[in-house]
Structures are given as structure tokens and as C-alpha cells.
Amino acid sequence: MSELDRVLLTYIRGERYISQSRLVTAYEAISDKLNGEGEIKSPIDEVEKHISAINSKIADHGFKIERRNNEITGELTYVFINTSADETIKVATNYSAPELDAIKTIIDDIIDAVDYAFSIGRVTCHQVVAAKLNKTLSESASFVDRLIDDGWFICTTNDRIALSIKTVVELKSYLITRHGSSKDSPSPGKILLCEQCNQILTAGYMDKRETPIYLHYKCFDVYRRTKETGETLIEVGIDPETV
């Protein structure tokens, strides 16, 4: 692996997930520092080339930089994930078994939130941790902050705890196995899958019809150009204005 690839990989691992625009900016700075080549004519193409090279080196070690569109903005995002276990949550070795159990409970509560909210209040999250780990609310708040810093969850501006893009991407198989998906028949599960991209949806639209369909915001824009949508659209998941 080249020195530039190593630095780029270290940067992405530290960020855990990063938008393409930010990664391009970082890549240009890293390249200029290491190579001093000046302006890069096609930085996005260069980033893609380096991401592919990095993935070819880390695949055998159970890691991957996955490409996924942000649910709110639609912008391409690069997500560093672990691919080495069927139930990836078990290999988060920085956490004890009881802490992993608390993380699972938070995830379950987010998935089970009423009216497709896909989030829980921050105070509720603190209470869950306090009960599961026998911690004070102050200690629980610190633990939740750590989970946010480590990329498990995000906190919205109105203090709602929701799944991060890293958790959604890395734990897709686990989440669908545990909760079922909206495309299951005859009994749909709780994990919503976008009709357009078939990825997990925690923010977007539900088109209420005999068999509801779900669409990310940007996927809806693409979908309605060629397909008929119902007259009743409702927003589901976290409020995009609070992210």
C-alpha cells in the first residue's frame, strides 16, 4: 500500500464515515503534503482510484470502505465497515459484553420507536444505559457521548438519538435478520427498505397504498420521474432539518 493510501485509510478510519466533498478536500491536502503535485485535475476520480486500491488491500482482513448515499442529502458517503462477522456487533472489541447488550437495546428501541420515528429521546437513551449497566445518569450520558463519538449513533439538534450511516450500513444483515424487512411477505418486518435503491431507510417518505413503499428523499426525486406515486405521502424517520 502506498504512503498516500495509508494516510488516506487512517483518515477515513478516524472519521468512520465522510462525505465525498469532504474526502476530496482532505485528499487534495494529503496529496499536496506528500507529493507536492499542485492542483489535481480530477480529484473525485483520483479518490475513487485510491479507495478501490485500499479496498483491494484490506478486504482479506475483513474491512471495507463502502460507498453509500446519505439518507438526508443524497451525497455519496464513504463508510469504513467491518465485514468479518455475520453479526458484526459482536466484534466491537472496545466494549464489554454488557455494554454491547446496552448498544443492542438502544438499537432495538430506535427500530421499535412509534410512528416510524427511528429515534429516541436522548434522556430516554441515558435511562436505558443506566438500567442496563447500573450507571448513574451522568455516567450514562458520558457513555452515550462515547457511542456517538465512536460512530454508532447520531444526535439531532432536538436531542433525538438515531442510527448513524455506519451502523445502518455495517449492520444491515444483522438488522434485517433481527427485525425483518418491509419487503418480507406475507408479514413485513420493521426495517424499511427503499423501493429505489433497496438500502435501509430511516428517513424519507412512505407512500401509503395497499402495499406501502418507502423512498429516501433523493430516491423519491428519481422514482417519481418514471413511476406513479400515491396521493398520500408522509415523512418517516428523523426530521432532516435537525441533522
Secondary structure, DSSP 8 states (H G I E B T S, - for coil): --HHHHHHHHHHHHHSEEEHHHHHHHHHHHHHHHH-----S-HHHHHHHHHHHHHHHHGGGTEEEEEEE-TTT--EEEEEEE-S-SSGGGG-TTS-HHHHHHHHHHHHHHHH-GGG---EEHHHHHHHHHHHHT--HHHHHHHHHHHHHTTSEEE-TTSEEEE-HHHHHHTHHHHHHHH-BTT-SSS--SBEEBTTT-SEESEEEEE-SSS-EEE-HHHHHHHHHHS---S-EEEEES-GGG-
